Amino acid sequence: MGAGLSLVYLAIRWAIPPEDLASPGPWLRLARILVLLGASLLALAVFSFFSSILILSGSWLESHLGNFGFIGTFIADLGDILGMLLSVIAALGGAGLATSLAGSIGRHLSRRLPESGLKMLNVVLAAAAGALLLMLMMAALDWFYQFNNPLVTRIIPAGIGAILGAVIALRLGVHDELPVGMAIYFISRTIFNALRSIEALIMVIVFVVWVGIGPFAGVLALSLHTVAALAKLYSEQVESIMEGPIEAVSATGASRLQTIMYAVIPQIIPPYISFTMYRWDINVRMSTIIGFAGGGGIGFLLYQNINLLNYRAASAQMLAIAIVVASMDYLSAKLRERVI
């Protein structure tokens, strides 16, 4: 696993050098793209292997540690979470790569095709995109409500989406640019603002009704609220970076990817680590409150013991909560001092 990560690091350093002494040719650019793609696949394979090791070792420890089997359960859960995150990262990375390739092909075609051909191509692609978008939206609703009617979930949404996409393409010019990035930014920011305005305690009540009482409801509530809160902090940090390093790196003739790698990322990594660790502290404290609403964990046990007037067990659990919170606070402070 260490050898694989070392190869990934060396491949990235070669494909994205700090500076190019000469303008790279098309074959060198193609080689760098292929090396980056191979490094990404190798990194996914390495972390997938690590996830499998965590799951297997956690399952073995759970069955052999007896009363301390919860340690194995924790390790296995970490492996499951890592595997789930890898699926999301792979999907987002593949979507980004497909979007980049489609943009390059579109720019190439816009310089070669006549005006009428471009107009027809825009109409066809916009109709296909609109149909696919509405079908995906209805598929999500069908997953929640189980309509079990293909006419409602596929055919009608596809037709409406195709008509809307074609109308939009006909109204726009061939060379008009759509602010897709800004549209995604404002839509996602609006969604995150709405999620952040709802407290995690309210979210866990909804998830308890949805998935039942237990730790899974608490994990969903804390995860959703954490994503919304960190998205706000991360986006504001990117917006407030200094322009000096970006201008300096761009002045050397660096590409957009090199500018991001050597001027943007070094400015945002320390605050990102600080924000993540701070949110970790908040989640540790909130997990107890989440348990009172049915989110599982020690908070749920504490609530049960208080209702049963078992104050001896409740006091022991409160002491354990205080020790865990204090330990996590101390550990996160030390990590921030070391990393930042």
Beta strands, then each sheet from edge to edge (+ up, - down):
end
